[in-house]
Amino acid sequence: MAEIKYVTVGALTKYIKRKFDVDPHLRDLWIKGEISNFKYHSRGHMYFTLKDEQARIQAVMFAGYNQYLHFRPEDGMKVLVRGEISVYEPSGNYQIYVKEMQPEGIGNLYLAYEQLKKRLEAEGLFSPQHKKPLPAFPRYIGVATSPTGAAIRDIITTIRRRYPIATIILFPTLVQGEHAAESIVRSIEKANELGYIDVLIVGRGGGSIEELWAFNEEIVARAIFASEVPIISAVGHETDFTIADFVADLRAPTPTGAAELAVPHITELIERISQRRVRLIRAMKEKIAMESERLSRVQKSYAFRYPEKLYEQKEQQLDALLERLQRHTERMFDKQRERLEQLRLTLLRYHPAEQLSRMKEKQQSLAKTLEKEMRTIMHQHELRFASLVSHLHALSPLKIMERGYSLVYNEKKELVKSIRQLQIGDMIQVRLQDGQIDCHVWGMEEKQLHE
């Protein structure tokens, strides 16, 4: 019987969890539903069920995420949650791990807020490298807000208290409603057109997300990014964050905080100036005392009291230096003259005419040596030639013929050394000392050698 293959419950659950975790569609999604069975754990975690008319899903929101909620979830509340789907292995149930939660009524606004935020961040509008520094001592401070709201009163009060020498220029602006975004953009553009605004505060007091929505509009974000004037965003309360806050050069938690960030405190400036004035006076007194002491030392010095003595001493030193210079110059000229003479002699030694003369002498010497050697070699060869001639003469056939011998040649001019080379009737030629004889063979007689 074949062995049955199986998996454990734990292995199967782990496999299913892994499938959930790698699915990109389940990693980040929004779900709308009604809360039931809500439980707030003592450690700060929230456990609840999210349901609609057709199904339900278990949900958990850990303390690290729910601490930013602006409301307390309750059973029966309809919400919009964002999170990821995974499997809780001990029970094998799939559930959503919630990262954000908003009441259903404003869920669409939050979705639009998140989408715009991600897009603008990807374009680099939130990048720190685009943030402009605020001027340390602004003269003209622009404020783009409602002229009747509490925000402008707080800003004016704070600036007059902290930095009364600054001039506040109000740009009346709609900060909520259908045309608020266009009004904010116009105020920012007007502040840039004036050309002398040092810093611009854009904001309003707190409110609901709908009331603050104008500061989440894309045209407002792009107007803030394009502004040449540094902008401080002061929208709502400390916990309210808008798109304008991320794009602005600096975010203030409140309009009052924006005013404090825009200007220094004049009392602190006066104190700093006073401290620096005291430090400057002290430093100048110390410098004057030090230089006075130095002047006194100079006035009492030998050179200051008897300058002619110093001059005489320097005159003597100058004479000694001039003598040294003259001696050194003469030695240097002597050395250079010696070197020049050495170079001249060397040049003469290697001059082409001198080299040609030496080569001619060497050539004549070599020619004499060659002539002598040739005569010696010729004499030696003459002696050897005479010896060889004498030896050759002694071995010459002509010398033998002088003693009565002769040479016999056949018709082919071959030397006849044996009678076997001839036949009766052949013509032969006998060469003697003083000529030759043509003969006809009539007979032959063979004899033994040395007979």
C-alpha positions in Angstrom: 0.0 0.0 0.0 1.4 3.4 -1.0 2.3 5.8 1.7 -0.3 8.7 2.1 1.3 12.1 1.7 -0.1 14.7 4.1 0.6 18.2 5.7 0.1 19.3 9.2 -2.5 21.9 10.1 0.2 24.3 11.1 2.1 23.9 7.8 -1.1 24.4 5.8 -2.0 27.5 7.8 1.6 28.9 7.4 1.4 28.2 3.6 -2.0 30.0 3.3 -0.6 33.0 5.4 2.4 33.2 3.0 0.0 33.4 0.1 -1.9 36.3 1.7 1.3 38.1 2.6 2.8 38.1 -0.9 -0.5 39.1 -2.7 0.0 42.8 -3.6 -3.8 43.4 -3.7 -4.0 42.5 0.0 -1.0 44.5 1.2 -2.7 47.9 1.2 -6.4 48.4 0.7 -9.4 50.4 2.1 -12.5 48.7 3.4 -15.8 50.2 4.4 -17.9 48.5 7.1 -19.7 48.7 10.5 -17.9 48.1 13.8 -19.2 45.4 16.1 -17.8 43.5 19.1 -15.4 46.4 19.8 -12.8 45.8 22.5 -10.2 48.2 23.8 -7.3 46.2 25.3 -5.5 47.4 28.4 -2.3 47.6 26.4 -3.9 50.0 24.0 -4.7 47.6 21.1 -8.2 47.6 19.5 -10.0 44.4 18.5 -13.3 44.5 16.6 -15.3 43.0 13.8 -15.9 44.8 10.6 -19.2 43.8 8.8 -21.7 44.7 6.2 -24.9 43.0 5.0 -23.1 40.1 3.4 -20.0 39.2 5.4 -17.8 40.1 8.3 -14.0 40.1 9.0 -12.0 40.2 12.2 -9.9 43.4 12.6 -7.1 44.6 14.9 -5.6 48.0 15.3 -2.4 48.1 17.4 -1.6 51.0 19.8 1.1 52.3 17.5 -1.5 53.2 14.9 -4.6 54.0 16.9 -2.9 56.7 19.1 -3.3 59.1 16.2 -7.1 58.7 15.9 -9.2 61.8 16.5 -12.3 59.9 17.6 -13.1 56.9 19.8 -14.5 53.9 17.7 -17.8 52.4 19.0 -20.1 49.5 18.1 -22.4 50.4 15.3 -20.1 53.1 13.9 -19.6 53.0 10.1 -15.9 53.6 9.3 -13.4 53.5 6.5 -10.3 51.6 7.4 -6.9 51.1 5.6 -4.7 48.1 6.2 -3.4 44.7 5.1 -5.0 41.3 5.1 -3.1 38.4 6.7 -3.8 35.1 8.6 -3.6 34.8 12.4 -2.0 31.4 12.6 -3.1 30.2 16.0 -6.8 30.3 15.0 -6.4 30.0 11.2 -8.6 33.1 10.7 -7.8 35.8 8.2 -8.2 39.3 9.5 -7.3 42.9 8.6 -4.5 44.7 10.4 -5.7 48.3 10.4 -3.3 51.2 10.0 -5.8 54.1 9.5 -9.4 54.6 10.4 -11.9 57.4 9.5 -15.6 57.8 10.0 -17.5 56.9 6.8 -18.9 60.4 6.2 -15.5 61.9 5.5 -13.8 58.8 4.2 -13.8 60.0 0.6 -12.0 63.2 1.6 -9.3 61.2 3.3 -8.9 59.0 0.3 -8.5 62.0 -1.9 -6.1 63.5 0.6 -3.9 60.4 0.7 -3.8 60.1 -3.1 -2.8 63.7 -3.7 -0.2 63.5 -0.9 1.5 60.5 -2.4 1.5 62.0 -5.9 2.9 65.4 -4.8 5.5 63.6 -2.7 6.6 61.5 -5.6 7.0 64.7 -7.7 9.3 66.2 -5.0 7.1 69.0 -3.7 7.8 67.9 -0.1 11.6 67.6 -0.6 13.7 69.5 2.0 16.0 70.7 -0.7 13.3 73.0 -2.0 12.6 74.6 1.3 13.6 78.3 1.4 15.1 79.8 4.6 13.2 82.4 6.5 14.8 85.9 6.9 16.2 86.5 10.3 14.9 90.1 10.6 11.8 90.6 8.3 10.6 94.1 7.7 7.3 93.2 5.8 5.3 90.2 6.9 2.4 89.1 4.7 -0.6 87.3 6.2 -3.1 85.5 3.9 -6.1 84.6 6.0 -9.6 85.8 6.8 -9.7 89.4 8.0 -12.5 88.6 10.4 -11.2 85.4 12.0 -9.4 84.8 15.2 -6.2 83.8 13.4 -5.4 87.3 12.2 -6.0 88.8 15.6 -3.7 86.2 17.2 -1.0 86.9 14.5 -1.2 90.7 14.8 -1.1 90.5 18.6 1.9 88.2 18.7 3.9 90.1 16.1 3.3 93.5 17.8 4.3 92.1 21.1 7.4 90.3 19.9 8.6 92.5 17.0 6.7 95.8 16.8 9.1 97.3 14.2 7.8 94.9 11.5 5.0 96.0 9.1 2.1 93.6 8.7 0.4 93.4 5.3 -3.0 91.6 5.3 -4.1 89.8 2.1 -7.9 89.2 2.8 -8.5 85.6 1.8 -11.3 83.1 1.9 -10.2 80.1 4.0 -13.2 77.8 3.6 -15.9 77.2 1.1 -16.2 76.5 -2.6 -13.9 79.4 -3.8 -11.4 79.3 -0.9 -8.6 77.5 -2.8 -8.6 80.1 -5.7 -8.6 82.9 -3.1 -5.6 81.5 -1.3 -3.7 81.1 -4.6 -4.5 84.8 -5.6 -3.2 86.0 -2.2 0.1 84.1 -2.6 0.5 85.4 -6.2 -0.3 89.0 -5.0 2.4 88.7 -2.3 5.0 87.6 -4.9 4.0 90.4 -7.3 4.6 93.1 -4.6 8.2 92.1 -4.5 9.1 93.4 -1.0 7.3 90.8 1.2 9.9 89.1 3.3 7.8 86.2 4.6 4.2 85.1 4.1 1.9 83.4 6.7 -0.8 81.3 5.1 -3.4 79.8 7.4 -6.5 79.9 9.5 -7.9 78.6 12.8 -9.0 75.0 13.6 -12.0 73.2 12.1 -13.3 70.0 10.6 -11.6 68.3 7.6 -14.3 69.8 5.4 -13.6 73.3 6.7 -9.8 72.9 6.2 -10.1 71.2 2.8 -9.1 74.3 0.8 -5.6 73.8 2.1 -5.6 70.3 0.7 -6.3 71.4 -2.8 -3.6 70.8 -5.5 -3.6 74.3 -6.8 -2.8 75.7 -3.4 0.0 73.2 -3.0 1.5 74.2 -6.3 1.1 77.9 -5.6 3.0 77.5 -2.3 5.8 75.5 -4.1 6.1 78.1 -6.9 6.3 81.1 -4.4 9.5 83.0 -4.3 8.5 84.4 -0.9 9.1 82.0 2.0 5.8 80.6 3.3 4.8 79.5 6.8 1.8 77.2 6.9 -0.4 77.7 10.0 -3.6 75.7 9.4 -5.8 74.5 12.3 -4.5 73.1 15.5 -1.4 71.2 16.3 -2.9 67.8 15.4 -4.2 69.0 12.0 -2.0 68.3 9.0 -2.9 69.5 5.5 -1.1 69.2 2.1 -0.1 72.9 2.5 1.8 72.0 5.7 4.0 69.5 3.7 4.7 71.9 0.8 5.3 75.1 2.9 8.9 76.1 3.8 7.9 75.8 7.5 4.9 74.5 9.3 3.6 76.1 12.4 1.2 74.2 14.8 -1.1 77.3 15.1 -1.4 80.9 13.7 0.2 82.2 17.0 3.1 79.7 16.5 3.5 81.0 12.9 3.9 84.5 14.2 6.4 83.4 16.7 8.4 81.6 14.0 8.2 84.5 11.6 9.8 87.1 13.8 12.4 87.2 16.6 11.5 88.7 20.0 12.6 92.3 20.1 13.4 92.0 23.9 15.8 89.2 23.2 17.3 91.1 20.3 17.8 94.2 22.5 19.4 92.0 25.2 21.6 90.3 22.6 22.7 93.7 21.2 23.3 95.0 24.7 25.5 91.9 25.5 27.4 92.3 22.3 27.8 96.0 22.9 29.3 95.2 26.3 31.5 92.6 24.8 32.6 94.9 22.0 33.5 97.7 24.5 35.4 95.3 26.7 37.2 93.9 23.6 38.1 97.4 22.4 39.3 98.4 25.9 41.5 95.4 26.0 42.8 96.0 22.5 43.5 99.7 23.3 45.3 98.7 26.5 47.4 96.1 24.7 48.3 98.5 21.9 49.1 101.2 24.4 51.4 98.9 26.3 53.0 97.9 23.0 53.5 101.6 22.0 55.1 102.3 25.4 57.5 99.4 24.9 58.3 100.7 21.4 58.9 104.3 22.7 61.3 103.0 25.4 63.1 100.7 23.0 66.7 101.4 22.0 65.8 101.7 18.3 63.2 104.3 19.0 65.4 106.4 21.3 68.6 106.2 19.3 67.6 105.6 15.7 70.9 107.0 14.4 72.8 104.3 16.3 70.7 101.7 14.6 71.3 103.4 11.3 75.1 103.4 11.8 75.1 99.8 12.8 73.1 98.9 9.8 75.5 101.0 7.6 78.4 98.9 8.9 76.5 95.7 8.4 75.7 96.9 4.8 79.4 97.6 4.1 80.3 94.1 5.4 77.6 92.6 3.2 78.8 94.5 0.2 82.3 93.3 0.7 81.1 89.7 1.0 79.0 90.2 -2.1 82.0 91.6 -4.0 84.3 88.7 -2.9 81.7 86.2 -3.7 81.1 87.8 -7.1 84.8 87.7 -7.9 85.1 84.1 -6.8 82.1 83.2 -8.8 83.5 85.0 -11.9 86.9 83.2 -11.5 85.2 79.9 -11.3 83.1 80.7 -14.3 86.2 81.8 -16.2 88.0 78.6 -15.3 85.0 76.6 -16.4 84.8 78.6 -19.6 88.4 77.8 -20.4 87.9 74.1 -19.7 84.9 74.2 -22.0 87.0 76.0 -24.7 89.7 73.4 -24.5 87.2 70.6 -24.6 85.6 72.3 -27.6 88.9 72.6 -29.4 89.7 69.0 -28.6 86.4 67.9 -30.1 86.4 70.6 -32.9 85.9 69.0 -36.4 89.1 70.4 -37.8 91.1 69.1 -34.9 89.4 65.7 -35.2 90.1 65.7 -39.0 93.8 66.4 -38.4 94.0 63.6 -35.9 92.2 61.3 -38.2 94.6 62.2 -41.1 97.6 61.4 -38.9 96.0 58.2 -37.9 95.2 57.4 -41.5 98.8 58.0 -42.6 100.1 55.9 -39.8 97.7 53.1 -40.7 98.7 53.4 -44.4 102.4 53.0 -43.5 101.7 50.1 -41.3 99.5 48.5 -44.1 102.2 49.1 -46.7 104.8 47.5 -44.5 102.6 44.6 -43.7 101.7 44.2 -47.4 105.4 44.1 -48.4 106.1 41.5 -45.7 103.1 39.4 -46.8 104.1 39.8 -50.5 107.7 38.7 -49.8 106.5 35.7 -47.8 104.2 34.7 -50.7 106.9 35.2 -53.3 109.2 32.9 -51.4 106.4 30.3 -51.0 105.5 30.7 -54.7 109.1 30.2 -55.8 109.3 27.1 -53.6 106.0 25.8 -55.1 107.2 26.6 -58.7 110.5 24.7 -58.0 108.6 21.7 -56.7 106.1 21.8 -59.5 108.9 22.2 -62.1 110.5 19.1 -60.6 107.3 17.1 -61.1 106.4 18.6 -64.6 106.1 16.0 -67.5 108.1 18.4 -69.7 111.0 18.0 -67.3 110.7 14.2 -67.8 110.5 14.7 -71.6 113.9 16.5 -71.5 115.3 13.2 -70.4 114.0 11.4 -73.5 110.5 10.4 -72.5 107.3 11.2 -74.5 103.5 11.2 -74.1 101.1 9.2 -76.3 97.5 10.3 -77.1 94.9 8.4 -79.0 92.5 9.8 -81.5 90.2 11.0 -78.6 93.1 13.0 -77.2 93.2 10.6 -74.2 96.6 9.8 -72.6 97.5 6.2 -73.5 98.8 4.4 -70.5 98.3 0.8 -71.7 98.4 -1.0 -75.1 94.9 -2.2 -74.2 93.7 1.3 -75.1 94.9 0.8 -78.7 94.2 -1.4 -81.6 96.2 -2.1 -84.8 95.5 0.5 -87.4 94.7 3.3 -84.8 96.2 6.7 -85.3 98.2 8.0 -82.3 100.0 11.2 -81.5 103.3 11.2 -79.7 104.2 14.4 -77.9 108.0 15.1 -77.5 109.9 17.9 -75.7 110.0 20.1 -78.8 106.9 18.9 -80.8 104.6 16.0 -81.7 104.6 13.0 -84.2 101.5 11.6 -85.8 101.9 7.7 -86.0 100.0 4.7 -87.3 99.9 1.5 -85.2 101.1 -1.4 -87.2 101.8 -3.8 -84.5 101.7 -4.3 -80.7 103.7 -6.4 -78.2 102.6 -6.8 -74.6 105.2 -7.0 -71.8 104.9 -7.5 -68.0 105.3 -4.5 -65.8 108.9 -4.2 -64.4 110.0 -7.0 -66.7 
